[in-house]
Amino acid sequence: CHRSLPWVVSLQKKYPELQIIGIHTPEFSWEKDRGRMREEMKKLGMNYPQVLDDKYDYWNALGNVYWPSFYIIDKQGTFRGYYFGETHANDNQAKKIEAVIAALISNQK
């Protein structure tokens, strides 16, 4: 997940209409520290809302099993895509995700 963050952060610049919301579900106990999470967010340029899902509420509600996972949800709350695994700018998965984002944005104009 950490290695995918440069690409996620870059999406804000590429698609200013996009609202990114991070849900951090800690894999290890030391990742539950909110102060540490805030420090990491600042260091990595994550200036979008981030939820600490330390009780796995969102994780379980979404039936998630992978770190990281990416969900595309439109303005009406409809799931438009689900992707998992490390993702980097210009790799095949990033291209697929960005195509969905671009299509949703263009349909709203």
ABEGO torsion letter per residue (X at the ends): XAAAAAAAAAAAAABAABBBBBBBBBABAAAABAAAAAAAAAAAGBABBBBBBAAGAAAAAAGBABOBBBBBBBAAGBBABBBBEBBBBGBAAAAAAAAAAAAAAAAAX
